[in-house]
Amino acid sequence: MSGLTAAQLARRAGTSGPRLSTYASGAVTPSAALLRRLEKVAGSAPSAPGERTPDGTRS
């Protein structure tokens, strides 16, 4: 869990709150690129070796 509100998650991933809601409801399918950004922002994306993790450490 990232501790972000839906609005914060949307903004940090480069989309809007209402648009994020359409993805969450299943009305629209997000692109693979947006899914990767959402995962990265939320802290659930796997890190590449040497990439900084959400807590600032390196993987």
C-alpha positions as CSV (number, residue, x, y, z in Angstrom):
1,M,0.0,0.0,0.0
2,S,1.4,3.4,-1.0
3,G,-0.4,5.7,1.4
4,L,-1.5,7.9,-1.5
5,T,-5.0,9.1,-2.2
6,A,-6.5,8.3,-5.6
7,A,-6.0,11.9,-6.7
8,Q,-2.4,11.9,-5.6
9,L,-1.8,8.6,-7.4
10,A,-3.4,9.9,-10.6
11,R,-1.5,13.2,-10.6
12,R,1.9,11.5,-9.9
13,A,1.2,9.0,-12.7
14,G,0.3,11.7,-15.2
15,T,-3.5,11.2,-15.4
16,S,-6.5,12.7,-13.8
17,G,-8.6,11.5,-10.9
18,P,-11.7,11.0,-13.0
19,R,-9.8,9.1,-15.6
20,L,-8.3,6.9,-12.9
21,S,-11.8,6.2,-11.8
22,T,-12.8,4.9,-15.2
23,Y,-9.9,2.5,-15.1
24,A,-10.8,1.3,-11.6
25,S,-14.4,0.7,-12.6
26,G,-13.3,-1.3,-15.7
27,A,-15.0,1.1,-18.1
28,V,-11.7,1.8,-19.8
29,T,-8.5,-0.3,-20.1
30,P,-5.4,1.7,-19.3
31,S,-2.3,1.5,-21.5
32,A,0.6,-0.7,-20.5
33,A,2.7,2.4,-20.1
34,L,0.2,3.9,-17.7
35,L,0.0,0.7,-15.7
36,R,3.8,0.7,-15.3
37,R,3.7,4.4,-14.1
38,L,0.9,3.6,-11.6
39,E,2.8,0.6,-10.3
40,K,6.0,2.6,-9.9
41,V,4.2,5.5,-8.2
42,A,2.3,3.1,-5.9
43,G,5.5,1.4,-5.0
44,S,4.5,-2.1,-6.2
45,A,6.6,-2.3,-9.4
46,P,9.6,-4.5,-9.3
47,S,12.8,-2.5,-9.2
48,A,15.6,-2.9,-11.7
49,P,19.0,-3.6,-10.1
50,G,20.5,-0.3,-8.9
51,E,17.2,1.5,-9.2
52,R,16.0,3.5,-6.1
53,T,13.1,1.9,-4.2
54,P,10.3,4.0,-2.8
55,D,12.1,4.3,0.5
56,G,15.2,5.7,-1.2
57,T,17.4,2.7,-1.0
58,R,18.9,1.0,-4.0
59,S,17.7,-2.5,-5.0
